[in-house]
Amino acid sequence: MKKTIVLFSALLLTAGAALAQNISFGVKAAVTSNFLTYRYDNDDDDRFLIDKTGFYVGGIANIQLSEHFSLQPNLLLAMKGGKNGEGKISTFHIDVPVNLLYTTNGFFIGAGPNFSYGLSGKIEFDDEELDVYDQEEAGFSTLKRFEVGANCLMGYTLPNGLILSASFTPGLTDVFKGEEDSEENTVAHFKSFGLSIGYMFGKKK
């Protein structure tokens, strides 16, 4: 029994050491162009909130699966939002995109799910600020905090670890929570385009 436990422990340590050798970490930051779109069942047109510039910052873990494939989870603090007539919506989120990447000669392309949670948000009308996640305050403009989306990206990693990339992140689940007319079925989604710069630690020139 003791030999079995020792052997099992040795296997776990070996597997952990091998996996650790294939993991690298980094940081990234981006400027983003954000949209919040509404759609009504009785209206053929989407209603787009005017583009709002935002950003995200955070960390990357790169798990090398093979010579050309890696799994890359991110933990990001993101600012999103948009405008609606005289109203302006600003929101802060924790985003967790998990991308499967194909890499070759520094170039990479990939995609994966994005999990987003709204930490805080406000909508401004004239001089009034309302909590966009509080239905009593925001009314029709109330949003849900949690959204599942997709993330697509492509870019290039320099030999010294510097990363340049572009991404598109459309929301897939409905974030509309506001009161609505019974004749309408309203849905809302975030969409973001980003240009980022990052750095992977441990890279050699």
VOTOR-694233 format. One line per 4 residues: number of its first residue (from 1); for each residue x, y, z of C-alpha. Coordinates in steps of 0.5 Angstrom, whole numbers, plus 500, padded with zeros to 3 digits. Example, Ala and Ser with C-alpha at 12.3 -4.5 7.8 and 13.67 -1.06 7.14 Angstrom:
# residues 2
1) 525 491 516  527 498 514 $
//
This chain:
# residues 205
1) 500 500 500  506 505 502  509 503 495  503 505 491 $
5) 502 512 495  509 513 494  509 511 486  502 515 486 $
9) 505 521 489  511 521 484  507 521 478  503 527 481 $
13) 509 531 482  512 529 475  506 531 471  506 537 475 $
17) 513 539 474  512 537 466  506 542 466  509 547 469 $
21) 515 547 464  509 548 459  506 554 462  508 562 461 $
25) 505 568 464  504 575 461  500 581 461  496 585 456 $
29) 492 592 455  488 594 450  484 600 447  477 597 445 $
33) 471 600 441  465 598 444  457 597 442  451 596 446 $
37) 445 593 441  438 592 443  433 588 438  426 588 438 $
41) 422 582 435  417 587 432  422 591 429  427 589 423 $
45) 432 593 425  437 593 430  438 599 435  445 600 436 $
49) 448 605 441  453 609 439  460 607 439  464 608 446 $
53) 472 607 447  474 603 452  480 599 455  482 592 458 $
57) 488 590 462  490 584 465  494 578 465  495 572 461 $
61) 497 564 462  499 560 456  499 553 457  503 550 451 $
65) 499 543 449  503 542 443  508 545 438  503 549 434 $
69) 497 549 439  496 552 446  490 554 451  490 561 453 $
73) 486 563 459  486 571 461  483 575 467  481 582 465 $
77) 478 588 467  474 591 462  471 598 461  465 598 456 $
81) 458 601 455  455 606 449  451 612 448  443 612 447 $
85) 441 619 445  442 624 451  444 618 455  451 615 456 $
89) 452 608 459  459 606 462  460 599 465  466 595 468 $
93) 467 588 468  471 582 469  472 578 463  475 571 462 $
97) 476 569 455  479 562 454  482 561 447  485 556 444 $
101) 491 558 439  494 556 433  501 558 433  506 558 427 $
105) 513 562 427  510 568 432  503 568 428  497 566 432 $
109) 490 565 431  484 563 435  478 563 439  474 561 445 $
113) 469 563 450  468 569 454  465 570 461  464 577 463 $
117) 461 579 470  459 586 471  462 589 477  459 596 476 $
121) 455 601 471  452 607 471  447 611 466  448 618 465 $
125) 442 623 463  443 630 463  446 631 470  443 625 473 $
129) 447 618 474  443 611 475  446 604 477  445 601 471 $
133) 444 594 474  439 597 479  432 596 476  429 601 481 $
137) 433 606 479  435 604 471  428 602 469  428 600 462 $
141) 435 601 461  437 596 467  442 590 465  444 583 467 $
145) 451 583 470  453 576 467  454 575 460  457 569 456 $
149) 460 571 449  465 569 444  472 571 443  476 571 436 $
153) 483 574 436  489 574 431  496 577 432  504 576 433 $
157) 509 575 438  516 577 437  522 573 440  523 578 446 $
161) 516 576 448  512 583 446  505 581 443  501 585 438 $
165) 494 583 437  487 584 435  480 581 437  473 581 436 $
169) 468 579 442  461 579 441  456 577 447  452 571 446 $
173) 447 571 452  441 577 453  443 582 458  437 586 458 $
177) 433 586 464  429 592 464  422 593 464  418 593 457 $
181) 412 593 453  408 586 453  408 587 446  416 587 445 $
185) 421 582 446  427 586 447  434 583 447  441 586 448 $
189) 448 584 447  455 588 448  460 587 442  467 589 443 $
193) 473 590 438  480 591 441  487 592 439  492 590 444 $
197) 499 590 446  502 585 451  508 581 454  510 574 456 $
201) 515 573 461  521 569 460  522 570 453  529 570 450 $
205) 531 574 444 $
//
